Amino acid sequence: MAADWSRVRADFPILQQTVHGKPLVYLDNGATAQKPRVVIDALVRYYESDNSNVHRGLHALSMRATDGYEGARTRIARFINAADPAEIIFTRGTTEGINIVARSFASLLKPGDVILATEMEHHSNLVPWQQVARATGAILRHVPVLGVDAEGGLDLDALDRLLTPQVKVFAFTHMSNTLATINPAMELCQRARAAGALTVIDAAQSIGHMPVDVRALGCDFLAFSGHKMCGPTGIGVLYGRRTLLDRLGPTETGGGMVVSVDYDGARWKPAPERFEAGTPNIAGAIGLAVACDYLDRLGREAIARHDNALGQLAYEKLSALPGIRIIGPRGGRGGLVSFAFADVHAHDVVTFADEDGIALRGGHHCNQPLMRKLGLTSTTRASFYVYNTEAEIDVLVKSLQRILKFFGGA
Ligand SMILES: *Cc1c(COP(=O)(O)O)cnc(C)c1O
């Protein structure tokens, strides 16, 4: 069934407001997405009727909370086509998921081993690996990004040279939050596997915007955040192949993750509990499962077409503005545009656009090394989602013209 995009906006209570007297044009989806009524209602319903702690309870509320929480795990396994719900570890978000993998890898790495990342990684998929490299004596290398303005794709020839037998893990983003590049994740996983390396995918930007199938991709680990896919904040998922998870030690210890404890030691439960010490974000997990339902009702293939078409249209319309530099690939891009003006700072662009009711993001987007490589300190980013429209791109273009006029005339 084809999604009726004109009706999607009505599902999001927050979008019904005006900002500075103008209809809100929310183009900051790369940072976080808005929540549909069904997700908000699920959180309220949980706290109003089922709130209790999970796992150890035998009373009615605790059983309902446990069913909701474990049901969410099963729903999310289906959302990414994991083979087994035990492969779904609930986290706070992408950052925590990558930290769990990186830290548990520390025991498997020795001096001289190589961790491979790319030049386009978000700080969340870079700094944890730097820390592990420092702690283990492993070497961190980066697959280059091609052609500063031209493509913004990964240098796949360099990848072949970099995938030496010393590479133990290859961590890369599915979609760049700054360049809008969509990486050929399936091919990257195949090449890494052929070289004997495990793969970690940062799916923060892809999960809500296109089909993500962990078995089709052939990845070993994949991390994402609920809040960028219409789910609540404070909940995310680390997927890991079951056989690998059972080999990794926990990174946090405490209640809920142990089989038995005495005064001198403890034995760990298997995954996923092994990685979920303490009381989890029960409401968040339930809300995230409802977000999965919501996105699947729209259809993720359809969402990808919609968001990417807006990204492409914005690329074309913004290209006509004087003095603009848009980074990332010309075609085949995801649903966002990052741009810089020669004479107007990104923070001024964001502030001016805000007066017109438009929410943009300006800065380094947690991509400082990439920005430096591109010769920039910051860009302005407009990022699109299911409720955005072509008309909103025209509002953006008008606002940018007003900004350029102001600074040009100043
Ligand atoms: C947002 C983002 C992250 C971090 O997600 P958190 O929810 O802040 O943990 C990591 N990688 C990419 C590509 C992102 O866009």
The ligand as an SDF file (V2000), in Angstrom:
LIG
                    3D

 15 15  0  0  0  0  0  0  0  0999 V2000
   23.6710   10.3770   15.7160 C   0  0  0  0  0  0  0  0  0  0  0  0
   24.7590    9.5100   15.2600 C   0  0  0  0  0  0  0  0  0  0  0  0
   25.5020    8.7420   16.1660 C   0  0  0  0  0  0  0  0  0  0  0  0
   25.3100    8.8330   17.6610 C   0  0  0  0  0  0  0  0  0  0  0  0
   24.0200    8.4880   18.0540 O   0  0  0  0  0  0  0  0  0  0  0  0
   23.5950    8.6940   19.5880 P   0  0  0  0  0  0  0  0  0  0  0  0
   22.1260    8.4920   19.5620 O   0  0  0  0  0  0  0  0  0  0  0  0
   23.9690   10.1170   19.9420 O   0  0  0  0  0  0  0  0  0  0  0  0
   24.3240    7.7070   20.3890 O   0  0  0  0  0  0  0  0  0  0  0  0
   26.4660    7.9130   15.6690 C   0  0  0  0  0  0  0  0  0  0  0  0
   26.6960    7.8290   14.3500 N   0  0  0  0  0  0  0  0  0  0  0  0
   26.0050    8.5420   13.4410 C   0  0  0  0  0  0  0  0  0  0  0  0
   26.3050    8.3770   11.9940 C   0  0  0  0  0  0  0  0  0  0  0  0
   25.0190    9.4130   13.8700 C   0  0  0  0  0  0  0  0  0  0  0  0
   24.3520   10.1270   12.9800 O   0  0  0  0  0  0  0  0  0  0  0  0
  1  2  1  0
  2  3  1  0
  2 14  2  0
  3  4  1  0
  3 10  2  0
  4  5  1  0
  5  6  1  0
  6  7  2  0
  6  8  1  0
  6  9  1  0
 10 11  1  0
 11 12  2  0
 12 13  1  0
 12 14  1  0
 14 15  1  0
M  END
$$$$
